[in-house]
């Protein structure tokens, strides 16, 4: 069994993930045990303190026992051992942090004697990391201390690995990694020193010196100190020209505003506050205290940044917070954020990572750019909030730990929290102001009744009003419900109502003596008992599943009634304040009322009846989500539902309606998946997660995607359903591919392939094989990609699936394009398009059109390429597919550049870059940057062209995409050549050739050889130039890359002329001219991008 803490907490057994639960506190207990170390006893007192800070409940030690019991049931009883006073976890060799420490120590010991071995060992240690250590628990003591120690050791390990790589002469390969680390740790002088050495030895002396000046300015501005002696000595060594580096490049290092001259983003102003509370009474002292948070308010010199409104359920915490937030909203001009953290609602509280994801999206971050790890998301959140004045309202928090990552780092923002917990940790550590609400005083309760019932009615029965307030314990929620009931009975005496309310009922009798909610529940009970039976049934069913909100259609499924009947029932329930309407046809239930409804259902409905109601809701979600997915992603495989699952016909027949439903109901489906994992029926967990895969791919809600896919896998494991496990692995692999974690994606895809084959799920096997090929192409292994594609094509032929065959043929076309088999690729793409047009699949047809356009460009058919790409672009825009829109624009920019339409190409490349940056498509961003740079090069702006090319190269290296790196090296080399720096250009071309390896990328290989021919010719190395040119010509003719062939004929003609062979030179020039004319490109004496 493997325990992984170097990133999000994960446990695996035999390579398959063990689901340890989604609940925060049991996972926190496991994290504390692992942070304490294998074989070390962690005391129960320490666990209690960590989980609840200094305000543990009376049942804390019993709860710890319960959490440990749950963990042992999942991990095995021999994994967590009860010791006197505490617990010990047994991990064997399976704890990644222990393995990391061991490898780091071993690599450090061998560094001086055997740097090659040390480098491998240290790299193995570094590769164990998947994100920040204990990512979701980084703010919890004592975990924070262990995480900090591990992070420090990680940086030391990177330093020593860099020493080993430098000793082996691998300075060029180090630059990208060290640059990324230096940006992440700006004060770490050791990392910056190694980066300076790597830049210097790579011939980039100017950048090394620039980096030193940046470091000096940063340290002086932020810390008031100079760089250390070691860094200053290194600076002097580079100035003296030690190690005799090659001719330096003049370059500006990449900054955070990488494409600031192209991409302009305006942060939105979120306005997320719930509807204002009418008829609010009292709480003047609380308002006065809250006003201390308002910047610029008279009498407020140093505003408080955090306030916590605490108190029992139903006391009016949310109402006060919302009322005050609306009063001061104009003092926070950059917006107001709101989130119900569901700390005391049924089901799991909102995890900080989910909360941060929502806030980041509200602040304008596209979903696919939202970090998955809590620590990274919190850092991005703090960066976005810096310099802005925003009010953050965090409703219904469970603990200080849940709130802490959501607190921005600047004093201009205000954070208002509501909770039943006293949030002592927030008060002590963050200096929060605590405002504790008690019940209303009698005068305030009477004033509220006067507002709700009218002054005359209250004056007519003053004693009865006083008694009614006492029966309701002066709690605002109970008072409002009681008043709503009286408003429905305008002539009913208040005294008689008090008698009814005081008489009790079977349900209120179930409350525990001394329970603070008893009075509220009594008010609930009376309002409930006076409703018609069919409305009561709808209300009870709302307590079965903890979905954030619901529509009449969802309520109809739960209650087994028509949608119209459900809508009427919800209107009735809203009228007596048992539900709240927060939008057109969207309702919520207060957490106290949801718990009350669940208790009622347990008391009045049979177990079978409750299970059927839950099933109906899940089947409704499954039906609509499935239909929506089929409309939006008709070519994406869906896991078949078992015979016992009833699906319904739903009226979703257009993409707009499908996307609107998925966007509105996504959070409810996620909640349903969580419910199904824990309470059943488990098949619904994997079926619903499967139906969301296409939407998650489109929306890039990565936190939800990973959570639902993992939940699906856990449910499949629990039921031992191997086909469902295959679908879950397919889902997880897809998510990890989108996170650019390709090795993990490949591992999961191989498991999906094996399980699909074992269970006879041929469609699943073919889909996983297709996805595996795509991932191989992303990492630059096109030859590896063709093998699974051939097998997938065979399977789709056996199934008789023309649409499946078309998709595989299109993927084969892309693999052929990457490897340089361009004519074969075009044949595959045309076959794919023919099959697709027989099946009527608009998205697939547009994809095939883009592929054909790309291949026509590579083959030098510019007019045909432009036609196909322009048609495809219109289709992608109609379908709202921004990924394919950006990709198609990037290729269209290349076509327009090569056709000589530079101004139009520039605008097209900028459009591609804007979309790619907005949606986080790093691949397309690299291509668009290179195209834009080449156009700036043609316009004479060589400095800007070099800057953009270097940016593209940095990104390509960051995402570890070999094909993109090789193309970026060539693009940068070409511009260096045009700028007259032929040595640098040749060096970059040779680097590209090294990446090609066993000609995986034949087109790149040919272009690199052509560039070397040009650089050698300019340096007077005519024999070498001709040799490279002849090799390039053979390559271009083999691949069909006619633009490369034309460019090569040009340089060969120059070589022939310089050798005195004028006749051969003229023939070669003529061949070049004819090719340029056939391609549709202007003749060029110079090498172009």
N, C-alpha and C positions, 0 to 999 in steps of 0.2 A: 504494500500500500504506500502511495506517495502522498506526502503532505507538502503543498506548495504555498508559501507565504511571500515569495518574492514577486509580488503582484497581487491581484485579488485572491482571496483565500479559496483554494480548490483542493479537493482530495480525489485521487484516482486509485482504482484497483485494476491491475492488469491492463493499464492503459485506458480504461474507461472511467468516466467521471462518476464519482459517488456523490449523490445529492444529499448534502447535510442540512438542507432546509433553507428557506428564505427568511425566516424570523431572525431578527437582528441579535437578540440577546443570546440564544444558544450558540450562534456563530461567534459572538464576541467571547463567550466562555472558551470555546475551542481555540480562538486566536490567543487568548491570555495563556492557556496551557502551552501552546506552541512557542510563544514568546519567552516563556519561562525556561524552555529548553527540555529536550528529551531526558528523562530520568530525574528531573528536578520536581520536587513537590511544591505545588502552588496551594497556599492556604485558602480555605473557604472565605476567611475574612478578606483576603486580597481580592478574590473573585467578586465578593459582594461590593466592596469599595469601587472596583472598576466598573461594574455594571450599573450601580445606582449612585455613584459619588458618595456624598455624605448624607443622603436622605433615603436610605433603604426602607422598604416596607417591612412590616412585621414578619411577613412570610418570606423574606429574602433568602434565608438559608434553605428553606424548603423548596423555593423556586430553583435555586442552584442545583439541588439534588435532582429536580425534575429535568433541568436542561442537560445535566450530565447523563441521566438515564436515556434521554432521547439520542444523545450523541453516541452512547455505547450501543444502542439498538441498531444504529447505522454503521458504526465503525467496527463493532465487535467488542465484547466484554473484556477482551485481553488488551485492548488498546488504551483504556483509561482505567487506572488502578486506584482504588480507594486507599488512602494512607491516613495515619493519625493526623487529624486536623486539616486534611486537604486531599488533592488528587495529583497523580503523576501520569503523564502521557507517554506511551511507548511508541516510538516511531521507527526504531531500527535504523537502517541507513536511508530511510525514506523522507527525511526532512530536507528540503532544498536549501534552506539557509545554512544548515550544518554542512552540507556538501559544498556549498559555495565557500564557506570559511576554510574548509580543508583544501580545496583546489587553489584558493587564493594564496594560502600559506605555502603550498607545494611549489607553485609557480614562482613565488618570490624567492624561495630558497635556491632554485636552479637558474635564476636570471643571469648571474655573472658567468657561470660555467657553460650553460647550454641555452642561449637565448631562443633558439628555434623550439626546443621542448617547452621552455617557460612560456613562450608566446601561445603555443597550443593549449597549455594547461590554463593559463589566465583567460584565454578566449572562451574555453569551456565554462569557466566560472562565470564570466560575464553573461554568457548565453542562457544561464539559468534564470535570468531576470525577465519578467513579463510586464513589469510596471513598478510603481512605487511599492516598497515592502509594506505588507499589511494594509493595502491601499484603502480599504473601506473603514479601517479602525485607526487611522493615523493620529487622531486627536485624543485617543484614550490612553491614559496612564495605566499600566506601565508599558503598554505597547509602543507608545511614541518613542520612548528611550531606546528600546531594541531596534525599532525601525531606523532611528537616527544613526545608531552605531553601524547598522548594515549599510546604510546609504554612504556613510563616510568610508567604510571599507570598500564599497563598490567603486568610489572615485579613486581611491588608492590603487585598486586593482586595474582600473583603466590606465592610470599613470604608468604602472609597471608593465602593462601590456604594450603601451606605446613605446616604452624604452626598448622592449624586445623587438618590436617591429622596426624601430629606427636602426637598431643594431644590425638588422638583416637587410637594410636598404629599402624597406617598403614605405618610404616617406610619402609617395604620391597617394597610395591607397589610404593613408591615415588622415589626410586633410579633411575629407568630408565628415568622418566620424568625430574628429577632434573639434571641428568647427561647431558641430551640433552640441557637443558637450560644453564647449566654452560659452555658447549662448545660454545654455540652461544653468550654468554655474559661473556667472560673470566675475565673481571675486576669487575664483580658484586659480591662483597664479601658476601652479604646477601644470594644469591642463593647458593654459595659455602658452607656457614656455614650450611644451612639446609641440603645440600647433605652430609656434614661430619657427622651431627647428624644421618641422616637416615642410612648411612653406618655403623656407630658405633653401633646403636641399632639393626642392622641386623646381628651383629657378624662379621662385615668386618672392624675391627679396623685398620688393616694394610693399607687398601685402604683409610680410612679416613685420616690417618696420611700422607700417600703419597700425597693425594690431597692437604693438607696444604702445603707440601714442594713444590709441583708444583706451587701453587698459589704464595708462597713467591718468588720463582725464577722468575716467570712471571712478578710480580709487580716490582721487583728489576731491571730486565733487560729492561723492556719496559718503566717504569715510574720513576725508581729510588727511590721507597718508600717501606716501610715495610707494611705487613698486618695490618689492624686496630686492636684496643684493643680487640674488641668483638671476632674477629676471633682468636687472640692469646690466649685469655682466654679459648676459646673452645678447642684449641689445647692442652693446659695444662690439662684441665679436662679429655680429652681422654687419654692422657699419664698416668694420675693418675689412670685410670681404673674406672672412675665414671660410674654409672649405671650397673656395673658388666656385660659387654657384654659377650656372649658365646665365645667359642674358636674362635679366628680370623682366617681368611683365608689369606694365603700369595698370593697376586695377584698384577698384574700390570694393572693399569687402561687402558682402551681402548684409543688408540691414533688415530690421523687422518689416519695414515698408518695401518689400521686395519689388512690387510692381505698382508703387504708389502713383506713378505717372500714367498708368493705364487703368487701374482699378480704383474707382472712387466709391466708398461705401458710406452711407449715412445711417448711423444707428437709430433704430426706431424708438419711439417714446411709448413704452407700455402703459396701458390704462386698465389694470386688471382688477380693480376693487369690485367687490360684489355690490349689489343694489343697496342704496342707503336705507337705514332703518327708520321708518316713520314712527312718530309718536314716542320718541325716546324721552324717558323721564329720569331726572336725578343724576347722580354720579358726578357732581360738580367738582368734588375734591380730586377724583380720578382724572377728570379733564384738565384740571390745573396742573397735576403732576405730569401728564402726558405732554402738555404744552412746553415743558422744559426740553423737549426733543426738537423743537422747531427753530431752525437757524434764523437769526434776525428778528425774532419776536422780542418785544420790549421786556426788559428784565431778564433776558436769557443771554448771558455773556458767553458761557461755555456749554453748548447744547449737549445733552445726554444722547448717546448714540444707540443705546439698546434699552428697551423697557419690556418687562414681562408682566402681563396681566394674568394673575393666577386666581383660582377659586374652584369650587365644586361645579359639577355639571348642572347646566340650566340656570346659572347665576347671572348670565348676561355678558360673559367675557367677549364673545365674538361681536355681539351687538355694540358694545362699547367701542371695541377696536375699529369696527367698520364705520361707526358714526363719527369718531374722532378723525379717522383717516380721510373721510370726505370733507370734514371741516378744514383740514390743513393741506389738502391735495395741491392747491395752487402754490404752496411754499416749496414743493418738490417738483420743479418744472421739467425734470428729465424723466418723470414717470413714477408709477406706483406698481409694484409687483405684489401678487397675492398667491398664496398656496395653502390649501387645507392639507396639513401633514398627517391627518388621520391617526394621530397618536392614541386616541381613546375610542376609535371606531372599531367595529368588528373587522377582523382581518389584520394583515400586517401593516404597520406604519409605513409611510413613504420613506424609502431609503434616501439618504442625502444625495447619492448619485442621481437618482431619478428626479429629485427636486432641482438639483443644479442643471440637469438636462433641460427641464422645462423653462427655467429662468434664462438659460443661455439662448434657447430658441426665441424666447420673448424679446431678448436683447439683440436679436438679428443674426445670431449664429445659425448657419444652415445645419439641419439635423445631422448630416454625415460628418460635420466638423466638430460635433460635440464629443469631448473626450469620454471614454468609457470609465476610466479610473477616477475615483472620487477626488483624489489629491490633484490630479491634472485639471479636472473640471473646476475645482474650487479656485485654482490659480488663474484659470482663464476668466472665471467669473469676477475675481477681484480685479483683474486687469481691465475688464470692460467697465466695471463700476468706478474705477479711479477717475477723479475729476468730475464726477457727475453727482447730482443731488437727487437721489431716488429714495422713496419710502418703500420698505419691504414689510409686508404684513404676513407673518407666519402663524397660521391659525391651528389650534389643536395639536400642539407639539407634545411629544412623549417624554423628551429628555433634553438636557443640555447638549448631549452628544449629537442628537439629531439636528439641532439648531446650529451648532458651532461652524460647520463648513459653509453655512449659508450667510454668515456675517461678512460683509465686505470689509476691506482694509482701510477705508478712508472715513474720516469723521464727517464728511458732508452728507452721507447717507444716514437714514434712521431705520432701525429694525424694531418692529413691534411684534411681540410674541404673545400668544395666548396658550394656556395650558392648565390642566388640573394638577400637574406636578409643580412643586415650589421652585424648580429650576435653580436650586442653590448653586450648582456649579457655574451657571451663567452669571450669577450675581458675584460670586467670589472671583472667578478668573477673568471675566470680561467686564466687570463693573456694571452689570445691568441694574437698572432701577426696577424694583419689584413693587407692583401695585396689587394688593390682595383685595378681591371683591368679596363682600359678604352679601347676604340677602338684603333686599331693599328695606329701609325703615318704614314703619307703618304709614307715615305721611306720603312717602314716595309711592308706596303700593296703592294708596287711595288715589293719588294723582294719576297714576297709570290707569286705574279703573275708570276715573272720570273722563280721561281722554278716549278710552276705548268704548265705554258704555253710554257716555253722556253725563253731564253734571246732574241733570234732573233725577235720573234713575239712581245715582249714587246717593244724592241727598235724601231721596225718599226712604232708603233703608241703610242708614249709616252703620248701625250695629251689625247688620248682616254682611255688609262690605268688609268690616273689620274682621269678622269671623272667617269670611271667605279668604281673605289675605292670610290669616293664620293657618287655615287648613292647607293652603298652597305654600306654606313656609316662606312667604314673601319672595319666592323665586320668580323672576320675570317670565321664564318659559311657562311655568305652571299658571301664572296669572293671565298670560295672554291666551292660553288654551281655554281656561275657564271663561274668560271674557268672550271668546269666539263662540263658545257653547251658548252663553246667555244671549248673544246677539241673534242667534238663530231662534230664540224663544223670547221675543221682546216683552211678552206679558207674563212671563213666568217669574214668580217672586224669587228674589235672590236668597231669601231665608230657606225656601224649599230646596233650592239648588245646593245650598251648603249642607242640608240634611242628606241629600242624595250622595254628595261627594264624601261625606263623613261615614257613610254606611259601609264602605268597603266592598270588596268583590272577591271572587275566587282568585283572580290574577293578582290583585294588590295584596292579598293575604300571603302570596308566595314570597313577598319581599322579606329580607332579613331584618330583624329588629335592630334599630339603630342605623339602618342604611340611610345615608343622606339623601338618596333619591326617592325615598318612599312617598313623600308628598307629591313630587312631580309625577310619579307613576300613578298615584291615585287620580290626579287630574287627567292623565292620559286615559286611564281606565274608564272614567265616566264619559269622556268624549267618544271613546271607541264603542262602548256599550250602546250608545244612542244612535249609532250608524246602522243602516240596513245591512243585512247579513252578507250580501254580495260585495258591498264596499268593505266590510270587515275582512272578507276573504282576500281581497286585493291587498289590503294593508298588511295582513299577516305574512303574505308571500314576499313582501318587500324586505322582510327581515331574514330571508333565507340565504342570500348571496350579497356580499359586501361590494357591490359595484358602486363606483363614485356617483353616478346618476342613472336615470332611466327615462325611457319614453313610454307613451301609451302602448306602443307595439311590444316593448319588452315586458311591461306589466301584464299585457294581455296573454303573453306566452306563459308567464309565471302563474297567473290565476286561471288559465284555461277558459278565457272569455274572448269575445270579439274585441277588436281594437277600439271600436266606438264605445262599448261598455266600459272598457278600461279607462278611456279618456274621461268619461262622465264620473267614474269612481274617483279618479285622481283630482278632478275639479272639486268634488265633495270633500276629499281629504285635505286639500289645500285650504278650503274654506274654514276648516276647524283646526288649522295649523298643525296637522299631523304629517303633512309633507309641505315642502316649499317649492314653488315654481321659479326657476332662475333663468328661463329662456323659453322661446316658443316650443311647446311640447317637450320640455326637459324639466325633470323634477329631481329634487334631492330629499334625503331624510336625515334629520339630526341624528347624531350617533346614539343619543339616549333613546330616541324613538325607534331606531333600527334594532337596538338591543331589545327594547320592549316588544316590538313586532316579532322578533325571533322567539322570545319567551312565550308569547301568545301562540305562535305556531306550534311550538313544542308541546304546549298544554292542550291545544284544541284540535290539531291536525295529526293524523296518523303518520307513522314513519314512511309508509309506502306512498301516501299522498304527497308528503313533502319531497320525497325523492322524485316522484313524477313531475312535480312542479319545477324542480331544479333542472331536470332533464329537458323539459319543454323549453325552458329559457336557453339552455346550451344548444339545443337542436336548432332553435331559431337563430342564434348567433352563428352557428355553423352554416346554416342554409344561406343566410344573407352574405356572410363573409365569403363563402364559396362561390356564390353567384357573382359577387363583386370582383373577386379575383379572376374568375373566368372571363368577365367582360374586359378587365384591364390587362390581364396577362394570360391570354388564351393559350400561349405556348408553354406555360409553366406547369409542370406536373403537380397534381394534387393526390395526396394519399387517399385511397378509397375508404369510405366509411363502412364499418361492419354492418351486416344485415340488421342487427338489432337497433341501429340508430336510424331514426326516422328523420328525413330531411323534408323541408317544405318548399313549395314554389313561392318565390319572392319576385316582386315586380322591379327588378333592376336590369335595365336593358341598354344603358348608355354609360360611357366612361365618366361623365361629370357626376351622375347620380352615384355611381359606384365609389368614386373617390370621396365624395361628400359623406357617404355613409361610413366608410372606413376611417376617415379623419375624425368624425364625431364619436364613433363607438369604439375606437381603438382602445382607450383606457378601460372601458368596461369589459372588452374581450380579454385583455391582459388580466384583469381581476378574476374573470371566470376561469382562466387557465390556472391561476394560483389556487383558487378554490378546488378545482377538479383534482389537482395533485394531492392536496391534503385530505379532502373529504369525499372525492369521487363525484361522478364516475371518471376514473382515470383516462379511459380512451378519449374523453373530450379534451384533455390537456394536450395530447399530441395532435389531435385532429385540428383544434383551433389554432395551435401554434403553426401547423402546416399551412392553414389558410391565410395566415398573416405574413408568410414569407415574402410574397411578392410585394405587399405594401411596405414591409420593413426594408426591402431592397430599394424601393422607390423613395421612401421618406427618410431612410438612414437614421431611424431612432435606435441607435446601436445598443443603448442600455436595455431597452425593452426587448430588443431582438435577442440578445444573449440570454436574458432572464427567461423568456418564454421558450427558447430552444432548449435551454438546460432543464427547465421544468418538464418539457416534453420527454426528454431523455430519461429523467428520473421516473416519470410515470410509466414509460415503456419498460424500464428495468424492473420496476415493482411488479408489473403484470407479466414479465417475461415474454413480451411481444417483440419478436426479433424484426418483423417488418416495420413496426413503429420505431424501433431503435434505428433502423436504417434511415427512415425519414428524418428522425431527429439529428442524426449525424450529418445528413445532407443539409439540413437547415443550419446547423452549427458551422459546417464547412463554408457555406455561403456567407455567413456573417463574418467569419474570420478572414475570408478572402477580401471582403469589403474593408476590413481593418488593416489590410496589407500584411497580415500574419500568415504568410503563404505556407510555411512548413506545417503549421497546425492544420490549416485547411486541407492540405494534401493528406495528412494522417487521417483526418475524419472522413475524407472522401474514400480513401481505401477501405475504411471500416464499412461505410455505406455500401460500397460495391460488393464486398464479401457477404454482408448480411442480406443484401438484395438477391444475390445469386443463390445463397443458401435457402432462402424462403421462396424462390421462384418468382420474385417480383421483378419481372423483366423491364418494365417501364422505369422503375427506380434505379436498376442497374445501369440502364442506358443513360439516364439523366445524370447520375453520378460520374459516369465515364466522360460525358460531355463536359461537365464542370471541371473534372480533373484536367482535361486537355486545356481548358481556358486558363487554369491556374499555371500549368506548365508554360503556356505562352507568356503570361505575365512575368514569370521569373526568367524568361529568355531561353526556354528549352523547346523550340518548335518541333524538333525531331521527336522528342519524348511525347509531345502532344498528339502526334499522328497515330500512335499505337492505340491509345484508348478510343480515339475517334473511329478508327477502322472497326473496332469491336462494337462500338455503339451503333454504327451504321448497319452492321450485320443484324443487331438485335432489333432495330426499328424496321428493317426489311422483313424480319420474321414476324413482327407484330402487324405489318401492313400499315404502318403509320407514315403517311406521306409528309405530314407536318414535322414529325420527328426526324425523318430522313433529310428534310430541307434544312432543319436547324444544324444537323451534323455536317452537311455539305458546306454550309456557310462557315462553320467553325474550321473545317478543313481548308477552306479558301483562305482564311486568316492565317492558319498555320503555314500554308504554302507561301503567303505573302511575306511573313516574317523570315522564313528560311531562304527565300529567294527563288522559289519555284512559281514564278509569276503567271506564266501561261496556264499551268495546271490549276493554279488558284482561281484564275478567271473562269475556266471551264466549270469548276465546282460551284462557284458563285452563280453563274448563269443557270446551271441545273437547279440550284436551290430556289432561285427566283421563279423558275418555271413551275416547280412543285408547289410553291407557296401560292401562286396565283390560282392554282386549282383548288386550294383549301380556304381561300378568303380569310387571310390573317393580316390585317393592316400593319400591325407593328412589325411582324416578321418580314413583310414585304419591304418596309422602309429600311430595316436593318440590312437586308440583302442588297438593296439599291446602294446603300452607303458602301458596303464591301466592294461591289462592282466598281463604284466610282474610285475607291482607293486603288484598286488594282489597275484600272485604266490609267490613273496618274503615274503609277510606277512603270507601266509599260510604255508611257509616252503617248497616250491617246488623250490629249488635253481636252478636246471638244467633247468627246464621249464622257470623260470624267466629270466635266462641268455639268453636263446634262443630268447624269445620274445623281450627283451630289445635290444639285439644286432641287430636283424632284424629291429626293429623300429628306432634305431639310424642311421642305414644306410639310411633309407627312409627320416628321418628328414634332414640329411645332403644333400641328393639329392635335396630336396625341398627348401633348404636354410633357414629352420626354426630354428633359433638359440635358441629361447625360449624352444622349445620342445627338442632340442638337449641337452641343459644344464640340463633340468629336467630329461631326460632319462639317461644321464651320472651320475647324482647324485644317482639315484636308482641303476644303474649298479655298482657303487662304493660300495654300501651297499651289494649287492649280492656277489661281489668279496671279500669283507672283511669277510662276514659270511662264505664264502667257504674256508677261510684260505689263500687266495692269496693276502697277505697284500701289497706287492710291487706294484702289478698290480692295486689293489684298491686305493693305494695312488696316483698313476699317474692319474687314472680316476677321483678321487675326485678333484685333482688339476685342471684338464681340465674343469670340471664342474664349479669350483669356478672362473676360469679365465673368462669363457663366462658369467656367472651370474653377476660378477662384471662389466664386460664390457657393458652389456646391461641393467644393473640396475634391475635385477630380484632378489629382496631381499629374496623372499621365497626360491628359489633354493640356494641362497648364504648361508642361515641358515643351510639347510640340508647338503650342501657340507662341510661347516665349521665343523659341528658336526661329520660327517663321518671322515674327515681328523683328527680331534682331537682324535677320538677314536683309529685311527690307530697309531697316535703319542703316545698315552697312551700304546698300545700294544708293542710299540718299546722302552718303558721305559722313554720317554720324557714327564714326568707328568706335569712339569711347562708349557711347550708349549701347551700341551693338555688342561690344565685348562684355559690358555689365549684364545685359540681358542673357547672353549666352552662358555666362558663369552662374547666374541665378538658376537657369534651367539645369545646368550640370549638377549644381548642389542638390536641387530637388530630386533629380534622377538618382543620385547616390543615396540620398536619404531614404528613398522608398525601395532601394536595392533592385532596380529594374535594369538588367544587363543590356537589353536591347536599347532602352532609352538612353542609358549612359553612353553606349557606343555612338549613337546618333548625335548626342549632345557634344561629345568629344570632337566628332567630325565637323559639326556646325561651328564650334569655337575655333577649331583649327583652320577652317576655311576663311573665317574673318581675320585671323592672325596672318594668314597668307596674303590676303588682300591688303592688309595694313603694312606688309613688308617684313613681318617677323617670320621668316621661312623656317628658322630652326625650331621655334615654338610650335609652328604648324606641323612640322614633320614629327615632333615628339608626340603631339596629340593624335596624329594619324596612327603612329605606332601603338599608342595605348589602345586605340580603337581596334586595331588588328589583334592585339593580345586578348581582348575581350571576345573577339569572334571565335577563337578556339578552333574546334573542328568544324569548319565553316557552317556554324549554326545560322549566321546571318550573311548570306552570300551577297546581297545587295550592299550591305554596309561594308563588307570586305572589298567589293569592287570600287566603291566610292573612296575608301581609304587609300587604295592603291593609286587611284587617279590623283588624289591630293598629294601623295608622295611623289608622283611623276611631276606635278607642277612645281613642288617645292625644290626637288632636285634640279629641275631645269633652271629655275631662277638662281640657284646656287652654283650653276655651271657644271653640275655633275651629270653630263649628258648620257653617259653609258648607263648609269643607275636610273636616270629618268626614263630612258627608253625601255629598260627592263621592267620597271614598274608599269609603264604605259602599256606594254604588250600583255602583261599579266592582267591588267585592269580590263583591256579590250576583250580578252578571252572570257573573263568573268561576266562582263555586261552582256555579251552575246549569248552566253549560256543562260543567264537569268531573264533576258529580255528587257533589261533596264536601258532603254534607248537614250534617255537624257544623259546617263553616265557614259554611254558609248559616244555620243556626239561630243561631250566635253573632252573625252580621251582623244578623239581624232584631232581636236584642236591642239592639244599639247604635243601630240606626236608630230603634227605638221610643223610646229615651231622647232622641235628637236631636229627634224629632217632638214629644215632650212638652215639651222645653225651648223649642221654637219655638211652643208654645201649641196644637199640633194634637193634641188629646187623642184624637179619634176614630181618626186614623191610627195613633197610638201604640198604642192598644188592639188594633187589627187586627194590627199588626206583632208585638205581644206574643203574640197568639193563634197566629199563624203559627209563631212560635218555639216556643211550647209544644207545638203539634201535632208539629212536627218532632222535638223532643227525645223525645216519647213514642214516635213511630215508630222512632226510632233505638234507644231502650232506654236512654237516658241521663237522669240527673236534670237538671231545669231549673236553669240557672245564670245569675245576674245578672252574674257576672264572667267575663271571658275566661279560658279554661283552656288548658293546653298543647296 
